[in-house]
């Protein structure tokens, strides 16, 4: 067995109504004053108020930063970090979807003023220390609450990552009740996103692909494959919501240690140029990247298929891997997601630019089971069109 490293959040707390314990957890893990990082949409739902009430009851003073944007740009992160520093907070609570959690991670690091954002892009460049950090996800998709990764939009349309175990939180607090009101389209996009994390982690060519990540990926797909449609179309189903939140977290643990690959590399330019939500970007290219991969590397996908879709167990080898790709494409449609770049009104003449931009995602492409050239990327985009 090859040597590997597995890192995850120090403490994971899961349960209905768990957000009511947030104040006591903050008092124990952080102190008397925190910054809560979230976005305007979350504030409008009323869910942030539940968190603030729990903090108030415990006597915790709050500096609220609610200006997070989707695909957060550098200026949002720097503004939040400056406010946290000026307020002298003892720690940071991220509350919301992946963008809010990603911003919270970097605020906890940058608020101390010992590192700059420009210096920590890449793998292992963030050294710490950081402020104490608690992350509370409200979607079942990114798994950001258990990943050492924060994605930042730099310039106009390119994304870069900060990857370091330093930004794993002290506590990941998962409360399925916070996901009950997610609209169907967000449930669908984030759900497919989480399934992508499990699939790419399991098949990753990373030298750190390991038995723990693969085990977590299969359990994640078992939970989500059997629950995503119910969560989308019967959003009040508590078991489906719990399965999706737990599955998302397990997939996050998997890909945090066995990194994702070409699906994400080709999805990022779609988000950067057209501000397509990350989960939907992944869903648009997923079956086409996998069809490309199974030409030379069908085995991991054939192994995974029955966990998500038990009926595929009756097939074998390449046929099962191909059916897995087809079934994933059908799942996106059944969830009500757009299934082509054309449906997103993306002009066909930009596909070469997208392919060129995707090649900049070397951190991800190196993990793909089959090498991807720029011409390969262009062919995948054309197949997705």
Number of C-alpha atoms within 10 A of each C-alpha: 5 8 8 13 10 16 14 20 19 11 13 16 13 16 13 13 13 16 25 17 15 23 22 17 18 25 16 10 16 21 18 18 20 26 27 25 28 25 22 13 15 18 13 10 11 10 19 22 13 14 19 20 16 19 25 13 12 17 15 20 15 18 17 18 21 18 17 24 16 18 24 21 21 16 12 17 23 18 14 26 24 17 17 26 18 10 15 15 22 19 25 30 29 29 26 25 24 28 25 31 29 30 27 32 31 27 32 29 27 26 25 18 11 11 17 15 16 9 10 20 18 15 14 13 14 23 14 17 14 23 23 22 27 29 31 26 26 25 25 34 31 29 29 28 33 30 26 27 22 23 20 25 19 16 10 9 17 19 20 16 19 24 21 21 22 17 30 25 31 20 22 25 24 27 23 26 19 23 24 19 14 19 13 18 16 18 27 29 26 28 31 30 26 30 32 28 32 35 29 28 31 29 26 27 19 18 12 17 24 21 16 16 25 23 15 22 33 26 19 30 28 21 23 31 25 17 22 25 21 18 28 24 17 14 19 16 14 17 13 23 29 25 22 31 31 24 30 34 28 26 36 31 29 35 29 26 24 31 27 28 29 31 26 25 24 30 24 28 27 26 22 21 16 14 14 18 18 25 24 25 27 29 30 28 26 27 25 20 27 26 19 20 20 19 12 12 18 21 15 17 24 23 18 25 27 20 20 23 17 13 10 19 14 8 15 14 13 17 12 22 27 21 19 24 22 15 17 22 18 14 19 22 14 13 21 16 19 17 21 18 20 13 11 13 10 15 10 12 8 10 21 17 13 21 23 17 22 27 19 16 21 12 17 20 25 18 23 23 22 20 13 19 14 16 12 14 24 20 18 23 23 17 14 17 19
